[in-house]
Amino acid sequence: MISASHAVYALRLPIVFVTKYRRKTLTPEMLDALREAFAEMLADWRCTLIELGGEADHVHLLVSIHPALSISALINHLKSASSRRMRNRFADHLAKCYGKPSFWHRAYDVGSVGGVSLDTVKRDVEAQGTTEKPRKAAQRPPPA
């Protein structure tokens, strides 16, 4: 949990970016460069890169975000800035894969993850509006 002046939060998002045309362009060196780039960019937005993994045609990020952020604005920034950095740093490699200055597919996948299971959240939501059950200690008869 992160504590701010008026909120305590734990917002974690798994994000997936796929390369344009799902081409297998990402090398281990590029994945390392993306890890550094995403960590730096996220820090500028009051976010944290928890984990990054990927294969030749996609990357998975696990990100902790600040509650004041627009997720779509953050994602668009991450994609455009990382694309620009990769095209500048790995221009020769990417020129073989793409005729135009492309890198990421325009779509992305994002979800939400918390510290509890989905079943726990469902139970809590379903329990809203029900009467509170007495605690077990209150149900016991007093000692004689």
N, C-alpha and C positions, 0 to 999 in steps of 0.2 A: 504494500500500500504506500502511496505517495501522499504526503500531506502538503497542502497549499494553504493560503490564508483563509479561504472560505470553503475548501473542499478536501476530502480525502478520497483518493481514487486509485484504481488499478485497471487501466484500459489497455488491453493487449490485443493487437490485431495480427493475424497471420495474413500475409499479402503474397500474391504470386504474380510475377511479371513474365511474359512469354516473349521470346524474340520474334521479330517480324518474319512472317511466313513460316514460323516455327523452325527456322534454319538453325543448325547445330553450330553456332558461331562462338559460344562462350568457352574459353580455355581456362585452365586452372589459374593462370596469371590474371586473366580478366575477372574471374570470380574474387580473387584477392583484392583487386583494384576496386571492384564494386563494393566489397565489404567496407573498405576504408572510406569510399565516397559516401555510401549510405550512412555510415556512422557519423561522419562529419556533417552531412546535410541535416540529418535528424536532430543532432545536437543544436543546430541553429534554430530549429523549430520547437525546442523544449521537449524533445522526444528522445528515446533511446533505442538503439538497435540491440535487441537481445540475442538474436541468432540470425545467421544467413547460411543458406545451403543452396545448392543448385546443380544443374546438369548442363549439358551443352546447349539446350534450347530453352531453359527457364531458370528463374531463381525464386526461392521461397525466403521471405523475411518474416521474422517475428519481432514486432515493434511495440514498444510501450509509448502511448501518446498522451498528450495533455488534453484535458476535457474541453478546452476552449477552441480546439482546432476543427476546421472543416476537413473531413476525411478526404473528400474528392480533391480539394485544393492541395492537400499534402501529397496525395498520390500523383497528381499532375506535376507538381514540382519535382518529386523524386524521379519520375520517369523522364521528364525533359532534361533536367540537370545531369542525371546519370548518363543519358544517351549522348549528350553533348560531350561529357568528359570521356566516355569510351570512344566516341568517334574521333576525338582529338588525339587521345593517347594511343589508340590502336588503329589508326587510319589505314595503314597498308593491309592489315589483316581483314578489316571490315570492307574495304574496297573490293576484295575478291568475292565477298558474299552478297553485297548490295550495290546496285548501280546508282541509287540515290542515297542521300544521307538519312538512312533509316537505321533503327536499332530495335526498339520495342514495338510489339503489337499494340494497337490502341486500346484493346480491352485489358482488364485486370480482374483478379479475384481477391476479395477481401472478406474476412469474417470477423468474429469477435470471440475472445477467449477470456475467461475469468479464472478466479482461483477455486471455483466450485464447479460441480458437474451440472449439466443441463437438467438432469432429473431433480437436483436440489432446487434449482431456480423454479422449475415447473411446480414443485410442491409448495414453495413459498408463495408463488402467484396464486395457485389454487386455494391456499389457506387464507387469502385476504378476505376480510369480511366475516370470517367465522369467529365464534366466541373463543376466548382463550381458555385452554384446558388448565385445570389446576396442576401445580407441580407435584411430583411424587412425594416430596417431603411433606407437603400440606395434606396429602391424602392419608398419611399414616396416623393412627390414633396416638394421642399423647402418651408418654411413658407413665406407667402406674406407680 
